[in-house]
Amino acid sequence: MVVPAAVGWGWPWALIGFGGPWAVPAAVHLPEAVRARNRRVERLAAMDTVRGRVVAVLKDVSVDQDDGYTSTTITPVVAFTTREGTAVTAYCVSRLPDPADAYGRDVTVHHASADPAEFTLDRAAERRSAEREVTFHALVLVGLVATAVAGVALL
């Protein structure tokens, strides 16, 4: 929408002024995003795997006083024991299918050896999420560069 508007109004400099300056921090940030993804994938690969169980399901209902909108948050609580024998009980904010009916469910827990509070139930989903983040950063950079190039081409 921005490109046709800038072309229609005869403001190609606006495309350069927007795309160019924003492309610089995006280009600087992309390598760090790739390094962060690589560190995250390495941490996921190094995680220990143990059995756990959903020991509680917390339900929080809040009502917005202005419009009466009701919001419900369901948070499973997972308990597991590390290979070193440390008992851990924690809120499970990662992807758990059908969390409302998860009470008593046995789950596979992947946790960091150094910090069992860093855990996930779905390593594959965490990897996909890391890949999507880098893809998003790359697409933003491409879009910004394309915006600036379109502005230069229209001058």
C-alpha positions in Angstrom: 0.0 0.0 0.0 2.8 2.4 0.8 4.6 1.9 -2.5 1.5 2.7 -4.7 0.7 5.7 -2.5 4.2 7.1 -2.7 4.2 6.6 -6.5 0.8 8.1 -6.9 1.7 11.2 -4.9 5.1 11.5 -6.6 7.1 10.9 -3.4 9.7 8.3 -4.3 12.1 9.9 -1.8 9.7 8.7 0.9 10.4 5.1 -0.1 14.1 5.7 0.1 13.8 7.6 3.4 11.8 4.8 5.0 13.4 1.7 3.5 17.0 2.8 3.5 17.5 3.8 7.2 15.4 0.9 8.5 17.2 -1.6 6.3 20.5 -0.8 8.1 19.5 -2.0 11.6 17.6 -4.9 10.1 20.8 -6.0 8.3 22.8 -5.6 11.4 20.2 -7.5 13.5 19.9 -10.5 11.0 23.3 -12.1 11.8 22.5 -11.9 15.6 19.1 -13.5 15.0 20.9 -16.4 13.1 23.4 -16.8 16.0 20.6 -16.8 18.5 18.7 -19.4 16.5 21.9 -21.5 16.4 22.4 -21.2 20.2 18.7 -22.1 20.7 18.9 -25.2 18.5 22.2 -26.3 20.3 20.5 -25.9 23.7 17.5 -27.9 22.5 19.8 -30.7 21.2 21.7 -30.9 24.5 18.6 -31.1 26.6 18.0 -34.2 28.8 14.7 -36.1 28.3 12.7 -37.4 31.2 9.1 -38.4 31.9 6.8 -36.0 33.7 3.2 -35.6 34.6 0.7 -32.8 34.6 -0.1 -32.5 38.3 -2.5 -29.5 38.1 -4.4 -27.3 35.7 -4.8 -23.7 36.8 -7.7 -21.7 35.4 -7.8 -18.0 35.6 -10.9 -16.1 34.6 -10.9 -12.3 34.4 -13.7 -10.0 33.4 -13.0 -6.6 31.8 -15.0 -4.1 33.8 -15.4 -1.7 30.8 -16.9 -4.0 28.2 -17.7 -7.2 30.1 -15.3 -9.3 28.0 -14.3 -12.5 29.8 -10.8 -13.8 29.4 -9.9 -17.4 30.5 -6.3 -18.5 30.8 -5.5 -22.2 31.3 -2.0 -23.1 32.7 -0.9 -26.7 33.2 1.6 -27.4 36.0 4.1 -30.1 35.2 6.2 -32.1 37.7 9.3 -34.1 36.8 12.5 -35.3 38.3 15.8 -34.7 36.6 18.4 -37.5 36.1 20.3 -35.9 39.0 17.3 -36.4 41.2 16.1 -32.8 41.4 12.3 -32.6 41.7 10.8 -29.8 39.6 7.3 -28.5 39.6 6.7 -25.6 37.1 4.1 -23.9 35.0 4.0 -25.3 31.5 3.6 -22.4 29.1 4.9 -24.4 26.1 2.7 -26.1 23.6 0.5 -28.7 25.3 -2.4 -30.0 23.3 -5.8 -29.6 25.0 -4.4 -28.1 28.2 -7.8 -28.0 29.9 -8.0 -31.8 30.0 -4.3 -32.4 30.7 -4.6 -33.2 34.4 -2.9 -36.5 35.1 -1.4 -36.8 31.6 2.1 -38.3 31.3 4.4 -36.0 29.2 7.9 -36.1 27.9 9.9 -33.2 29.3 13.1 -31.9 27.6 15.1 -29.8 30.1 18.5 -28.1 30.2 20.9 -30.0 32.5 22.2 -26.8 34.1 18.8 -25.2 34.6 15.8 -27.6 34.8 13.5 -24.6 34.8 14.3 -24.2 31.1 12.2 -27.0 29.6 9.9 -27.7 26.8 7.5 -30.5 25.9 7.9 -30.2 22.1 11.5 -29.8 20.9 10.4 -29.9 17.2 8.0 -27.0 17.7 10.7 -25.0 19.4 13.1 -25.6 16.5 10.4 -24.6 14.0 9.7 -21.4 16.0 13.4 -20.5 15.9 13.5 -21.0 12.1 10.4 -18.9 11.7 12.0 -16.0 13.6 15.0 -16.0 11.3 12.8 -16.2 8.2 10.7 -13.3 9.5 13.9 -11.2 10.0 15.1 -12.0 6.5 11.8 -11.1 4.9 11.6 -7.8 6.8 15.1 -7.0 5.5 14.2 -7.9 1.9 11.0 -5.8 2.1 12.9 -2.8 3.4 15.6 -3.1 0.8 13.0 -3.5 -2.0 11.2 -0.4 -0.7 14.4 1.6 -0.9 15.3 0.2 -4.4 11.8 1.0 -5.7 12.2 4.6 -4.5 15.6 4.9 -6.3 14.1 3.4 -9.4 11.3 6.0 -9.4 13.6 9.0 -9.1 
